[in-house]
């Protein structure tokens, strides 16, 4: 039963952005620290740095494509940056809910969008409702 609604428009989280940057910097440095041969280490470091771009695109803020989300009993709608109005979307099975972090993956049309949402990005009740909704949809 998915009868409760959620309207989310997360705010940027400097702590989440710093954690993401630290995570990717560590991933880029580890091949060099562990003594991986130089060509492989360079490739792995490049992948970690390119992954940072993907992660930053998923963090709430003015750089993200996804601006707002509405989940109701009638379905899911998203508002995209630069696009007027709301578009129909679906939560995908790759969405995950953790204690203080939500990984929200959506499909609107033929494109996929997502957010990494920390607890401090949303009001407490909205975060709890969205977390419950992601967990509920993941089980179905």
C-alpha positions in Angstrom: 0.0 0.0 0.0 1.5 3.3 -1.1 -1.1 5.7 0.1 1.1 8.4 1.7 2.5 11.2 -0.3 5.9 12.9 -0.3 7.0 16.2 -1.8 10.7 16.7 -1.7 12.9 19.5 -2.8 16.2 18.9 -1.1 18.7 21.6 -0.2 22.5 21.2 -0.8 24.5 19.6 1.9 28.1 20.8 2.2 29.0 17.8 4.4 27.7 15.4 1.8 29.7 17.2 -0.9 32.8 17.1 1.2 32.4 13.4 2.0 31.9 12.6 -1.7 35.0 14.6 -2.7 37.1 12.9 0.0 35.8 9.4 -1.0 36.7 10.0 -4.7 40.1 11.5 -3.8 40.9 8.5 -1.6 39.8 6.2 -4.4 42.1 8.0 -6.9 45.0 7.9 -4.5 44.7 4.2 -3.4 46.2 2.6 -6.6 49.3 4.7 -6.1 49.6 4.0 -2.4 49.2 0.3 -2.8 51.8 0.0 -5.6 49.7 -0.8 -8.6 51.7 -0.5 -11.8 51.7 3.0 -13.2 49.4 2.5 -16.3 46.8 0.6 -14.3 47.0 3.1 -11.4 46.5 6.0 -13.9 43.5 4.3 -15.4 41.9 3.6 -12.0 42.6 7.1 -10.8 41.0 8.5 -13.9 37.9 6.4 -13.3 37.7 7.7 -9.7 38.0 11.3 -10.9 35.4 10.8 -13.6 33.1 9.1 -11.1 33.3 12.3 -9.0 31.5 14.1 -11.8 28.7 11.5 -11.8 28.4 11.8 -8.0 28.3 15.6 -8.0 25.5 15.5 -10.6 23.5 13.4 -8.1 24.0 15.8 -5.2 21.1 18.2 -4.6 21.9 21.8 -5.6 21.9 24.1 -8.6 24.1 21.8 -10.6 21.7 18.9 -10.5 19.2 18.2 -13.2 16.6 16.9 -10.8 15.0 19.7 -8.8 11.9 18.3 -7.1 10.0 15.1 -6.6 6.4 14.3 -5.7 5.2 10.8 -4.8 1.5 10.3 -4.4 -0.9 7.4 -4.5 -1.4 8.2 -8.2 2.3 8.0 -9.1 5.6 9.8 -9.2 6.4 13.2 -10.8 9.6 15.1 -11.1 10.6 18.6 -12.0 13.8 19.0 -14.0 16.0 22.1 -14.2 15.2 24.1 -17.3 12.0 22.2 -18.0 8.6 23.7 -17.3 6.1 21.7 -15.3 6.3 18.2 -14.0 7.1 15.0 -15.8 5.8 11.5 -15.0 8.6 9.3 -13.5 9.1 6.0 -11.7 11.3 5.0 -8.8 13.7 2.3 -10.0 14.7 -0.9 -8.2 18.2 0.5 -7.7 16.9 3.1 -5.2 18.2 2.4 -1.7 17.5 3.7 1.8 20.1 3.8 4.6 20.0 5.2 8.1 21.2 8.7 7.1 21.4 8.5 3.3 18.9 7.9 0.5 20.0 6.9 -3.0 17.0 7.8 -5.2 17.1 6.6 -8.8 14.2 7.7 -11.1 13.4 7.0 -14.7 11.5 9.7 -16.6 10.9 8.9 -20.2 14.0 7.1 -21.4 16.4 9.0 -19.1 17.5 8.2 -15.6 18.0 10.7 -12.9 19.0 10.4 -9.3 19.8 12.0 -6.0 22.1 11.2 -3.1 20.2 12.8 -0.2 21.7 13.1 3.3 19.4 13.5 6.3 20.2 17.2 6.6 19.0 17.9 3.0 15.3 17.5 3.9 13.1 18.3 6.9 13.0 15.3 9.3 9.5 14.2 8.5 10.0 14.5 4.7 13.2 12.4 4.9 11.4 9.7 7.0 8.5 9.5 4.6 10.7 9.4 1.5 12.9 6.7 3.2 9.8 4.7 4.0 8.6 5.1 0.4 11.9 4.0 -1.1 12.0 0.9 1.2 8.4 0.1 0.4 9.0 0.4 -3.4 12.2 -1.7 -3.1 10.3 -4.6 -1.7 7.6 -4.6 -4.3 
